[in-house]
Protein backbone atom coordinates (compact mmCIF):
# COMPACT_ATOMS: atom_id res chain seq x y z
CA UNK A 1 0.00 0.00 0.00
CA UNK A 2 2.81 2.42 0.83
CA UNK A 3 4.96 1.48 -2.16
CA UNK A 4 2.18 2.79 -4.40
CA UNK A 5 2.87 6.30 -3.10
CA UNK A 6 6.42 5.98 -4.46
CA UNK A 7 5.68 3.95 -7.57
CA UNK A 8 2.91 6.17 -8.96
CA UNK A 9 5.19 9.21 -9.45
CA UNK A 10 7.96 6.97 -10.78
CA UNK A 11 5.59 5.37 -13.30
CA UNK A 12 4.39 8.81 -14.31
CA UNK A 13 7.97 9.99 -14.85
CA UNK A 14 8.75 6.89 -16.92
CA UNK A 15 5.65 7.35 -19.08
CA UNK A 16 6.34 11.05 -19.66
CA UNK A 17 9.92 10.29 -20.74
CA UNK A 18 8.70 8.12 -23.65
CA UNK A 19 5.98 10.47 -24.87
CA UNK A 20 6.45 11.86 -28.39
CA UNK A 21 8.23 15.21 -28.43
CA UNK A 22 5.58 16.95 -30.54
CA UNK A 23 2.86 17.01 -27.88
CA UNK A 24 3.79 20.00 -25.73
CA UNK A 25 0.84 19.98 -23.27
CA UNK A 26 0.51 16.23 -22.79
CA UNK A 27 3.43 15.82 -20.30
CA UNK A 28 1.82 18.34 -17.93
CA UNK A 29 -1.51 16.51 -18.05
CA UNK A 30 0.06 13.11 -17.50
CA UNK A 31 2.12 14.44 -14.60
CA UNK A 32 -0.95 15.99 -13.01
CA UNK A 33 -2.88 12.72 -13.36
CA UNK A 34 -0.20 10.62 -11.66
CA UNK A 35 0.43 13.22 -8.94
CA UNK A 36 -3.31 13.42 -8.28
CA UNK A 37 -3.58 9.63 -8.11
CA UNK A 38 -0.76 9.53 -5.55
CA UNK A 39 -2.44 12.26 -3.50
CA UNK A 40 -5.81 10.52 -3.64
CA UNK A 41 -4.21 7.25 -2.56
CA UNK A 42 -2.66 9.17 0.33
CA UNK A 43 -6.14 10.29 1.34
CA UNK A 44 -7.38 6.69 1.13
CA UNK A 45 -4.59 5.59 3.45
CA UNK A 46 -5.52 8.39 5.84
CA UNK A 47 -9.07 7.08 6.07
CA UNK A 48 -7.67 3.64 6.99
CA UNK A 49 -5.09 5.05 9.42
CA UNK A 50 -5.80 4.48 13.12
CA UNK A 51 -4.75 7.64 15.00
CA UNK A 52 -4.78 5.83 18.36
CA UNK A 53 -2.03 3.41 17.28
CA UNK A 54 1.43 4.82 18.03
CA UNK A 55 3.48 2.25 16.13
CA UNK A 56 4.14 2.20 12.40
CA UNK A 57 1.14 1.21 10.27
CA UNK A 58 0.82 -0.39 6.80
CA UNK A 59 4.36 -1.65 7.20
CA UNK A 60 6.20 -3.18 4.25
CA UNK A 61 9.40 -5.18 4.59
CA UNK A 62 11.55 -6.72 1.89
CA UNK A 63 15.14 -7.95 2.35
CA UNK A 64 17.45 -6.10 0.02
CA UNK A 65 21.23 -6.22 0.62
CA UNK A 66 21.97 -8.47 3.59
CA UNK A 67 25.70 -7.76 3.50
CA UNK A 68 25.02 -4.09 4.23
CA UNK A 69 22.12 -4.68 6.57
CA UNK A 70 19.91 -2.71 4.17
CA UNK A 71 16.25 -3.58 3.80
CA UNK A 72 13.30 -2.06 1.98
CA UNK A 73 11.32 -1.15 5.08
CA UNK A 74 8.44 1.33 4.95
CA UNK A 75 5.94 2.50 7.53
CA UNK A 76 3.74 5.43 8.40
CA UNK A 77 2.78 7.03 11.71
CA UNK A 78 1.29 10.27 12.99
CA UNK A 79 4.56 12.16 12.45
CA UNK A 80 4.94 11.29 8.78
CA UNK A 81 1.27 11.15 7.71
CA UNK A 82 0.60 14.93 7.63
CA UNK A 83 3.88 15.56 5.82
CA UNK A 84 3.02 12.97 3.18
CA UNK A 85 -0.33 14.65 2.59
CA UNK A 86 1.40 18.02 2.35
CA UNK A 87 3.88 16.66 -0.19
CA UNK A 88 1.09 15.16 -2.29
CA UNK A 89 -0.95 18.34 -2.27
CA UNK A 90 1.92 20.70 -3.09
CA UNK A 91 3.21 18.43 -5.84
CA UNK A 92 -0.18 18.76 -7.54
CA UNK A 93 -0.09 22.53 -6.97
CA UNK A 94 3.42 22.81 -8.42
CA UNK A 95 2.52 20.84 -11.56
CA UNK A 96 -0.73 22.74 -12.09
CA UNK A 97 0.94 26.15 -11.66
CA UNK A 98 3.83 25.40 -14.04
CA UNK A 99 3.91 27.32 -17.32
CA UNK A 100 2.27 25.47 -20.17
CA UNK A 101 4.82 26.73 -22.70
CA UNK A 102 8.04 25.96 -20.81
CA UNK A 103 10.99 24.42 -22.61
CA UNK A 104 11.71 20.66 -22.44
CA UNK A 105 8.42 19.79 -20.72
CA UNK A 106 9.00 16.01 -20.70
CA UNK A 107 12.24 16.39 -18.75
CA UNK A 108 10.75 19.02 -16.44
CA UNK A 109 7.68 17.05 -15.37
CA UNK A 110 9.67 13.81 -15.07
CA UNK A 111 11.99 15.57 -12.64
CA UNK A 112 9.06 16.95 -10.64
CA UNK A 113 7.62 13.47 -10.20
CA UNK A 114 11.03 12.02 -9.30
CA UNK A 115 11.39 14.75 -6.69
CA UNK A 116 8.01 13.87 -5.22
CA UNK A 117 8.88 10.15 -5.13
CA UNK A 118 12.16 10.86 -3.32
CA UNK A 119 10.49 13.00 -0.66
CA UNK A 120 7.72 10.43 -0.17
CA UNK A 121 10.24 7.64 0.24
CA UNK A 122 12.19 9.64 2.84
CA UNK A 123 9.06 10.18 4.95
CA UNK A 124 8.15 6.48 4.71
CA UNK A 125 11.59 4.93 5.28
CA UNK A 126 12.04 2.97 8.51
CA UNK A 127 15.64 2.11 7.75
CA UNK A 128 18.41 4.66 8.23
CA UNK A 129 20.25 3.80 5.03
CA UNK A 130 17.02 3.66 3.03
CA UNK A 131 16.12 7.13 4.33
CA UNK A 132 19.53 8.39 3.26
CA UNK A 133 19.08 6.98 -0.26
CA UNK A 134 15.74 8.74 -0.69
CA UNK A 135 17.17 11.89 0.94
CA UNK A 136 19.90 11.98 -1.70
CA UNK A 137 17.51 11.02 -4.52
CA UNK A 138 15.61 14.30 -4.24
CA UNK A 139 18.87 16.25 -4.53
CA UNK A 140 19.46 15.52 -8.23
CA UNK A 141 16.01 16.52 -9.59
CA UNK A 142 15.94 19.72 -7.54
CA UNK A 143 19.41 20.71 -8.69
CA UNK A 144 18.42 20.24 -12.34
CA UNK A 145 15.09 22.03 -11.91
CA UNK A 146 16.91 25.10 -10.60
CA UNK A 147 19.88 24.89 -12.98
CA UNK A 148 17.81 24.49 -16.18
CA UNK A 149 14.57 26.42 -15.56
CA UNK A 150 15.82 29.02 -13.08
CA UNK A 151 16.64 32.71 -13.43
CA UNK A 152 19.74 34.51 -14.68
CA UNK A 153 22.00 33.28 -11.86
CA UNK A 154 20.54 29.80 -11.82
CA UNK A 155 23.91 28.08 -12.27
CA UNK A 156 25.36 29.78 -9.20
CA UNK A 157 22.27 29.11 -7.07
CA UNK A 158 22.00 25.46 -8.13
CA UNK A 159 25.70 24.79 -7.52
CA UNK A 160 25.53 26.41 -4.11
CA UNK A 161 22.50 24.32 -3.23
CA UNK A 162 24.28 21.18 -4.43
CA UNK A 163 27.40 21.84 -2.36
CA UNK A 164 25.49 22.62 0.85
CA UNK A 165 23.19 19.62 0.47
CA UNK A 166 26.11 17.32 -0.34
CA UNK A 167 27.82 18.35 2.89
CA UNK A 168 24.53 17.76 4.70
CA UNK A 169 24.31 14.25 3.27
CA UNK A 170 27.89 13.40 4.23
CA UNK A 171 27.32 14.42 7.86
CA UNK A 172 24.03 12.55 8.07
CA UNK A 173 25.49 9.37 6.55
CA UNK A 174 28.51 9.47 8.86
CA UNK A 175 26.24 9.88 11.89
CA UNK A 176 23.94 7.06 10.76
CA UNK A 177 26.90 4.73 10.25
CA UNK A 178 28.22 5.65 13.67
CA UNK A 179 24.86 4.97 15.33
CA UNK A 180 24.58 1.51 13.77
CA UNK A 181 28.18 0.35 14.09
CA UNK A 182 28.84 1.69 17.59
CA UNK A 183 25.57 0.39 18.98
CA UNK A 184 26.20 -3.06 17.50
CA UNK A 185 22.85 -3.16 15.69
CA UNK A 186 22.46 -6.02 13.18
CA UNK A 187 20.95 -3.74 10.52
CA UNK A 188 19.98 -0.16 9.75
CA UNK A 189 16.34 -0.79 10.74
CA UNK A 190 15.24 1.75 13.35
CA UNK A 191 13.48 -0.88 15.42
CA UNK A 192 16.81 -2.69 15.99
CA UNK A 193 18.70 0.38 17.21
CA UNK A 194 19.48 0.86 20.88
CA UNK A 195 21.77 3.78 21.67
CA UNK A 196 21.18 3.88 25.43
CA UNK A 197 24.39 1.92 26.10
CA UNK A 198 26.57 4.35 24.16
CA UNK A 199 28.72 6.73 26.22
CA UNK A 200 27.30 10.24 26.45
CA UNK A 201 30.32 11.71 24.67
CA UNK A 202 29.77 9.34 21.74
CA UNK A 203 26.08 10.19 21.61
CA UNK A 204 26.96 13.86 21.64
CA UNK A 205 29.34 13.54 18.66
CA UNK A 206 26.76 11.58 16.66
CA UNK A 207 24.02 14.07 17.50
CA UNK A 208 26.15 17.03 16.44
CA UNK A 209 26.56 15.46 12.99
CA UNK A 210 22.79 14.94 12.74
CA UNK A 211 22.05 18.47 13.95
CA UNK A 212 24.38 20.17 11.49
CA UNK A 213 23.39 17.86 8.63
CA UNK A 214 19.69 18.50 9.02
CA UNK A 215 20.34 22.10 10.14
CA UNK A 216 21.71 22.78 6.65
CA UNK A 217 18.53 21.39 5.14
CA UNK A 218 16.10 23.37 7.36
CA UNK A 219 18.12 25.75 7.05
CA UNK A 220 19.35 27.28 10.29
CA UNK A 221 21.74 30.21 10.65
CA UNK A 222 24.63 30.18 9.67
CA UNK A 223 23.96 27.37 7.18
CA UNK A 224 21.14 29.27 5.48
CA UNK A 225 22.86 31.22 2.73
CA UNK A 226 21.95 28.75 -0.04
CA UNK A 227 18.21 29.18 0.50
CA UNK A 228 17.59 32.84 -0.55
CA UNK A 229 19.64 32.34 -3.71
CA UNK A 230 17.83 29.09 -4.55
CA UNK A 231 14.41 30.67 -4.03
CA UNK A 232 15.16 33.81 -6.04
CA UNK A 233 16.51 31.87 -9.03
CA UNK A 234 14.06 28.95 -8.93
CA UNK A 235 10.76 29.11 -10.79
CA UNK A 236 7.58 29.58 -8.76
CA UNK A 237 6.53 25.90 -8.66
CA UNK A 238 9.98 24.85 -7.46
CA UNK A 239 9.94 27.51 -4.73
CA UNK A 240 6.55 26.15 -3.63
CA UNK A 241 8.00 22.66 -3.24
CA UNK A 242 11.28 23.86 -1.75
CA UNK A 243 9.69 25.93 1.02
CA UNK A 244 6.55 23.88 1.45
CA UNK A 245 7.99 20.36 1.59
CA UNK A 246 11.74 19.97 1.13
CA UNK A 247 12.73 22.08 4.13
CA UNK A 248 10.54 19.81 6.25
CA UNK A 249 12.93 16.93 5.58
CA UNK A 250 15.34 18.77 7.88
CA UNK A 251 12.96 19.26 10.80
CA UNK A 252 11.50 15.76 10.33
CA UNK A 253 15.02 14.35 10.45
CA UNK A 254 15.86 16.22 13.64
CA UNK A 255 12.86 14.75 15.43
CA UNK A 256 12.92 11.25 13.95
CA UNK A 257 16.67 10.64 14.09
CA UNK A 258 17.98 13.19 16.57
CA UNK A 259 15.52 13.46 19.41
CA UNK A 260 14.17 9.90 19.13
CA UNK A 261 17.44 8.00 18.66
CA UNK A 262 19.68 10.04 20.97
CA UNK A 263 17.38 11.42 23.72
CA UNK A 264 20.03 11.63 26.42
CA UNK A 265 22.42 13.68 24.30
CA UNK A 266 19.46 15.72 23.04
CA UNK A 267 18.60 16.73 26.59
CA UNK A 268 22.08 18.16 27.08
CA UNK A 269 22.17 20.15 23.84
CA UNK A 270 18.50 21.27 24.07
CA UNK A 271 19.29 24.64 25.75
CA UNK A 272 21.77 25.40 22.97
CA UNK A 273 19.16 24.43 20.38
CA UNK A 274 16.65 26.82 21.96
CA UNK A 275 19.19 29.64 21.71
CA UNK A 276 20.01 28.60 18.15
CA UNK A 277 16.31 28.87 17.33
CA UNK A 278 16.23 32.44 18.66
CA UNK A 279 19.17 33.41 16.44
CA UNK A 280 17.51 31.94 13.35
CA UNK A 281 14.15 33.55 14.10
CA UNK A 282 15.50 37.05 14.73
CA UNK A 283 18.12 36.93 11.98
CA UNK A 284 15.63 35.71 9.39
CA UNK A 285 13.10 38.37 10.34
CA UNK A 286 15.71 41.15 10.38
CA UNK A 287 17.00 40.18 6.92
CA UNK A 288 13.44 40.02 5.57
CA UNK A 289 12.83 43.62 6.65
CA UNK A 290 15.83 44.78 4.61
CA UNK A 291 14.75 43.12 1.34
CA UNK A 292 13.28 44.88 -1.69
CA UNK A 293 12.69 41.69 -3.69
CA UNK A 294 9.33 40.19 -2.65
CA UNK A 295 10.53 36.65 -3.23
CA UNK A 296 13.69 37.13 -1.22
CA UNK A 297 11.63 38.61 1.62
CA UNK A 298 9.44 35.49 1.73
CA UNK A 299 12.58 33.32 1.57
CA UNK A 300 14.10 34.97 4.64
CA UNK A 301 10.71 34.69 6.31
CA UNK A 302 10.97 30.91 5.90
CA UNK A 303 14.30 30.88 7.73
CA UNK A 304 12.73 32.68 10.67
CA UNK A 305 9.61 30.55 10.85
CA UNK A 306 11.51 27.28 10.70
CA UNK A 307 13.24 28.43 13.87
CA UNK A 308 9.90 28.05 15.66
CA UNK A 309 10.02 24.33 14.90
CA UNK A 310 13.47 24.09 16.48
CA UNK A 311 12.54 25.74 19.78
CA UNK A 312 9.51 23.47 20.12
CA UNK A 313 11.69 20.43 19.41
CA UNK A 314 14.22 21.64 21.98
CA UNK A 315 11.53 21.78 24.67
CA UNK A 316 10.79 18.09 23.98
CA UNK A 317 7.43 17.87 25.74
CA UNK A 318 4.47 15.96 24.30
CA UNK A 319 2.74 19.24 23.47
CA UNK A 320 5.84 20.83 21.95
CA UNK A 321 6.54 17.88 19.63
CA UNK A 322 2.91 18.07 18.51
CA UNK A 323 3.54 21.79 17.95
CA UNK A 324 6.47 20.99 15.63
CA UNK A 325 4.15 19.07 13.32
CA UNK A 326 1.56 21.85 13.41
CA UNK A 327 4.19 24.47 12.61
CA UNK A 328 5.66 22.39 9.78
CA UNK A 329 2.26 21.98 8.10
CA UNK A 330 1.31 25.59 8.78
CA UNK A 331 4.55 26.90 7.31
CA UNK A 332 4.23 24.56 4.34
CA UNK A 333 0.78 25.85 3.40
CA UNK A 334 1.47 29.53 4.11
CA UNK A 335 4.87 29.71 2.39
CA UNK A 336 3.48 27.86 -0.63
CA UNK A 337 0.63 30.39 -0.83
CA UNK A 338 2.98 33.37 -0.57
CA UNK A 339 5.38 32.05 -3.23
CA UNK A 340 2.46 31.33 -5.55
CA UNK A 341 1.15 34.86 -5.19
CA UNK A 342 4.58 36.44 -5.63
CA UNK A 343 4.99 34.32 -8.76
CA UNK A 344 1.70 35.58 -10.20
CA UNK A 345 2.70 39.19 -9.50
CA UNK A 346 6.06 38.65 -11.20
CA UNK A 347 4.48 36.93 -14.20
CA UNK A 348 1.87 39.65 -14.76
CA UNK A 349 3.76 42.76 -13.65
CA UNK A 350 7.26 41.72 -14.74
CA UNK A 351 8.87 42.74 -11.46
CA UNK A 352 9.19 41.77 -7.80
CA UNK A 353 10.95 44.99 -6.79
CA UNK A 354 9.14 46.91 -4.07
CA UNK A 355 10.60 50.14 -5.46
CA UNK A 356 8.83 49.47 -8.77
CA UNK A 357 5.53 47.92 -7.73
CA UNK A 358 2.74 50.03 -6.28
CA UNK A 359 -1.04 50.12 -6.28
CA UNK A 360 -1.68 46.50 -7.26
CA UNK A 361 -4.90 46.62 -5.25
CA UNK A 362 -6.37 48.86 -7.97
CA UNK A 363 -9.80 47.29 -8.68
CA UNK A 364 -9.79 48.16 -12.38
CA UNK A 365 -6.23 47.78 -13.63
CA UNK A 366 -4.53 45.96 -10.77
CA UNK A 367 -4.82 42.57 -9.05
CA UNK A 368 -7.45 43.00 -6.33
CA UNK A 369 -8.09 39.25 -5.83
CA UNK A 370 -4.38 38.48 -5.67
CA UNK A 371 -3.98 41.35 -3.23
CA UNK A 372 -6.77 39.97 -1.04
CA UNK A 373 -5.18 36.53 -1.01
CA UNK A 374 -1.85 38.14 -0.18
CA UNK A 375 -3.45 39.90 2.80
CA UNK A 376 -4.73 36.55 4.02
CA UNK A 377 -1.30 34.96 3.53
CA UNK A 378 0.63 37.62 5.39
CA UNK A 379 -1.94 37.69 8.19
CA UNK A 380 -1.56 33.93 8.58
CA UNK A 381 2.23 34.22 8.58
CA UNK A 382 2.10 36.99 11.17
CA UNK A 383 -0.07 34.87 13.46
CA UNK A 384 -3.41 36.65 13.24
CA UNK A 385 -6.16 34.70 15.08
CA UNK A 386 -8.42 32.64 12.86
CA UNK A 387 -5.53 31.51 10.68
CA UNK A 388 -3.53 28.30 10.90
CA UNK A 389 -0.36 30.28 11.52
CA UNK A 390 -1.79 31.67 14.75
CA UNK A 391 -2.77 28.39 16.36
CA UNK A 392 0.47 26.68 15.28
CA UNK A 393 2.65 29.44 16.73
CA UNK A 394 0.49 29.71 19.84
CA UNK A 395 0.99 26.00 20.61
CA UNK A 396 4.73 26.37 19.93
CA UNK A 397 5.05 29.25 22.39
CA UNK A 398 2.69 27.72 24.93
CA UNK A 399 4.63 24.46 25.02
CA UNK A 400 8.17 25.88 24.93
CA UNK A 401 7.60 28.71 27.44
CA UNK A 402 7.44 26.31 30.39
CA UNK A 403 10.90 24.96 29.54
CA UNK A 404 12.67 27.95 27.95
CA UNK A 405 10.80 31.15 28.92
CA UNK A 406 13.50 33.64 27.88
CA UNK A 407 14.15 32.06 24.49
CA UNK A 408 10.42 31.77 23.85
CA UNK A 409 9.84 35.45 24.57
CA UNK A 410 12.64 36.36 22.19
CA UNK A 411 11.12 34.14 19.49
CA UNK A 412 7.80 35.90 20.02
CA UNK A 413 9.54 39.11 18.97
CA UNK A 414 10.09 37.40 15.63
CA UNK A 415 6.33 37.14 15.21
CA UNK A 416 6.06 40.89 15.69
CA UNK A 417 8.81 41.47 13.15
CA UNK A 418 6.91 39.26 10.69
CA UNK A 419 4.06 41.75 10.83
CA UNK A 420 6.54 44.57 10.19
CA UNK A 421 8.15 43.24 7.02
CA UNK A 422 4.93 41.96 5.52
CA UNK A 423 3.28 45.31 6.27
CA UNK A 424 6.13 46.91 4.32
CA UNK A 425 5.46 44.50 1.44
CA UNK A 426 1.74 45.19 1.35
CA UNK A 427 2.09 48.95 1.76
CA UNK A 428 4.64 49.34 -1.02
CA UNK A 429 3.37 46.85 -3.57
CA UNK A 430 -0.41 46.86 -3.20
CA UNK A 431 -1.55 50.17 -1.75
CA UNK A 432 -1.36 53.66 -3.23
CA UNK A 433 -1.70 54.75 -6.84
CA UNK A 434 -0.83 52.20 -9.52
CA UNK A 435 2.81 52.64 -10.52
CA UNK A 436 3.46 54.20 -13.92
CA UNK A 437 6.11 51.53 -14.49
CA UNK A 438 3.50 48.80 -14.15
CA UNK A 439 0.63 49.50 -16.52
CA UNK A 440 -1.67 47.44 -18.73
CA UNK A 441 -1.32 44.38 -16.54
CA UNK A 442 -2.45 41.13 -18.19
CA UNK A 443 -5.63 39.65 -16.86
CA UNK A 444 -5.33 37.15 -14.00
CA UNK A 445 -7.65 34.25 -14.77
CA UNK A 446 -9.39 32.09 -12.20
CA UNK A 447 -7.26 29.18 -13.37
CA UNK A 448 -4.22 31.17 -12.17
CA UNK A 449 -5.84 31.84 -8.80
CA UNK A 450 -7.23 28.35 -8.18
CA UNK A 451 -4.17 26.80 -6.41
CA UNK A 452 -3.79 29.86 -4.17
CA UNK A 453 -7.49 29.78 -3.29
CA UNK A 454 -7.24 26.10 -2.29
CA UNK A 455 -4.28 26.83 -0.01
CA UNK A 456 -6.03 29.88 1.47
CA UNK A 457 -9.11 27.81 2.29
CA UNK A 458 -6.99 25.17 4.03
CA UNK A 459 -5.19 27.83 6.06
CA UNK A 460 -8.50 29.20 7.31
CA UNK A 461 -10.08 25.77 7.88
CA UNK A 462 -7.16 24.49 9.97
CA UNK A 463 -7.04 27.82 11.79
CA UNK A 464 -10.65 27.38 12.86
CA UNK A 465 -10.54 23.62 13.43
CA UNK A 466 -6.91 22.49 14.08
CA UNK A 467 -8.13 19.25 15.66
CA UNK A 468 -8.63 17.86 12.15
CA UNK A 469 -4.83 17.75 11.98
CA UNK A 470 -3.98 17.16 15.64
CA UNK A 471 -6.04 14.00 15.94
CA UNK A 472 -3.80 12.14 13.48
CA UNK A 473 -0.58 13.14 15.21
CA UNK A 474 -1.08 13.57 18.95
CA UNK A 475 -0.83 9.92 19.99
CA UNK A 476 2.37 9.35 18.01
CA UNK A 477 4.23 12.46 19.17
CA UNK A 478 3.24 11.87 22.80
CA UNK A 479 4.47 8.27 22.64
CA UNK A 480 7.76 9.35 21.03
CA UNK A 481 8.59 11.63 23.94
CA UNK A 482 7.25 9.42 26.72
CA UNK A 483 8.97 6.27 25.45
CA UNK A 484 12.37 7.92 25.29
CA UNK A 485 11.82 9.85 28.55
CA UNK A 486 13.16 13.02 26.93
CA UNK A 487 11.14 15.31 29.22
CA UNK A 488 12.70 13.83 32.32
CA UNK A 489 16.17 14.15 30.83
CA UNK A 490 15.63 17.81 29.91
CA UNK A 491 14.33 18.61 33.37
CA UNK A 492 17.29 16.82 34.98
CA UNK A 493 19.80 18.73 32.88
CA UNK A 494 18.10 22.04 33.71
CA UNK A 495 18.15 21.22 37.41
CA UNK A 496 21.88 20.39 37.28
CA UNK A 497 22.68 23.58 35.42
CA UNK A 498 20.69 25.63 37.95
CA UNK A 499 22.47 24.08 40.91
Secondary structure, DSSP 8 states (H G I E B T S, - for coil): --HHHHHHHHHHHHHHHTS-TT-TTHHHHHHHHHHHHHHHHHHHHHHH--TT--S-EEEEEEEEEGGGTEEEEEEE-HHHHHHHHHHHHHHHHHHHTS-TT-SSHHHHHHHHHHHHHHHHHHHHB-BHHHHHHHHHHHHHHHHHHHHHHS-TTHHHHHHHHHHHHHHHHHHHHHHHHHHHHHHT-SSSBGGG---TTS-HHHHHHHHHHHHHHHHHHHT-TTS-HHHHHHHHHS-HHHHHHIIIIITHHHHHHIIIIIITT-HHHHHHHHHHHHHHHHHHHHHHHHHHHT--BHHHHHHHHHHHHHHHHHHHHHH--HHHHHHHHHHHHHHHHHHHHHHHHHHHHHHHHS--BTTT---TT-TTTS-HHHHHHHHHHHHHHTT-TTSHHHHHHHHHHHHHHTT-HHHHHHHHHHHHHHHHHHHHHHHHHTSSS--TTS-S-----HHHHHHHHHHHHHHHHHHH-THHHHHHHHHHHHHHHHHHTHHHHHHHHHHHHH-
